[in-house]
Amino acid sequence: MQVSGIKKWLSMETQNKSEYKVTGEELLAKIKELIREGNIRRIIIKNDKGETYLEIPVTVGLIGAIIAPVFAAIGALAALAANFTIVVERKED
């Protein structure tokens, strides 16, 4: 599922980190898309001031009943602010 209007905002110093700017409405869909990619080590959600709201370690065992509360928390975050930055740490090749 591709979310329209989301752009890769900044490639950090290393090849293994990326940042995405999203609105609150796009937040959950983008997180789900990133998790489906399968090469994610950690996801950090920050507000537009750079304050960290949530850090999610994404492991191979993160499935089903374990991930449902994470999605619920992300959905609740989306109601708190209009804009977010998602920092993604990827696994090394």
C-alpha positions as CSV (number, residue, x, y, z in Angstrom):
1,M,0.0,0.0,0.0
2,Q,1.5,3.3,-1.1
3,V,0.6,6.4,0.9
4,S,0.3,9.5,-1.2
5,G,1.8,12.7,-0.2
6,I,4.6,11.1,1.9
7,K,8.1,11.9,0.7
8,K,11.4,10.7,1.9
9,W,12.6,13.8,3.6
10,L,16.2,13.3,4.5
11,S,18.8,10.6,4.1
12,M,20.9,10.8,7.2
13,E,24.7,10.4,7.4
14,T,24.7,6.7,7.1
15,Q,23.0,4.6,4.5
16,N,21.1,2.8,7.3
17,K,19.0,5.7,8.5
18,S,16.2,7.6,6.8
19,E,13.7,10.2,7.9
20,Y,10.1,10.7,6.6
21,K,7.9,13.7,7.3
22,V,4.2,12.7,7.6
23,T,1.0,14.1,8.9
24,G,-0.9,12.6,11.7
25,E,-3.4,11.1,9.2
26,E,-0.6,9.3,7.3
27,L,1.4,8.1,10.3
28,L,-0.1,4.6,10.9
29,A,-0.2,3.8,7.2
30,K,3.4,4.7,6.7
31,I,4.5,2.7,9.8
32,K,2.6,-0.4,8.4
33,E,4.3,0.1,5.0
34,L,7.8,0.3,6.6
35,I,7.2,-2.8,8.7
36,R,6.1,-4.8,5.6
37,E,9.4,-3.9,3.9
38,G,11.0,-6.3,6.4
39,N,14.5,-4.7,6.6
40,I,13.8,-2.3,9.5
41,R,15.6,-2.5,12.8
42,R,14.0,0.4,14.7
43,I,11.4,3.0,14.1
44,I,11.4,6.3,16.1
45,I,8.4,8.7,15.9
46,K,9.1,12.3,16.7
47,N,6.9,15.4,16.8
48,D,7.7,18.5,14.7
49,K,9.8,19.9,17.6
50,G,12.1,16.9,17.4
51,E,10.9,15.3,20.7
52,T,10.7,11.5,20.6
53,Y,7.2,10.2,21.2
54,L,7.8,6.5,20.6
55,E,10.6,4.1,19.7
56,I,9.7,0.8,18.2
57,P,12.3,-2.0,18.0
58,V,11.2,-4.1,15.0
59,T,12.3,-7.7,15.3
60,V,11.5,-10.9,13.4
61,G,9.1,-11.9,16.3
62,L,7.0,-8.7,16.0
63,I,3.8,-10.2,14.6
64,G,0.1,-10.7,15.3
65,A,-1.0,-10.0,18.8
66,I,2.3,-8.3,19.7
67,I,2.0,-5.7,17.0
68,A,-1.7,-4.8,17.5
69,P,-1.0,-2.7,20.7
70,V,1.8,-1.0,18.9
71,F,-0.5,0.1,16.1
72,A,-3.1,1.2,18.7
73,A,-0.5,3.4,20.4
74,I,0.5,4.9,17.0
75,G,-3.1,5.6,16.2
76,A,-3.4,7.5,19.5
77,L,-0.3,9.4,18.7
78,A,-1.7,10.5,15.4
79,A,-4.5,12.4,17.3
80,L,-1.9,14.4,19.4
81,A,-0.1,16.3,16.7
82,A,-0.4,17.3,13.1
83,N,3.1,16.6,11.9
84,F,5.6,13.8,12.7
85,T,9.0,12.7,11.6
86,I,9.6,9.0,11.3
87,V,13.3,8.0,11.8
88,V,14.0,4.5,10.3
89,E,17.1,2.5,11.1
90,R,17.5,-0.3,8.6
91,K,19.4,-3.5,8.9
92,E,22.8,-3.6,7.3
93,D,23.1,-5.6,4.1
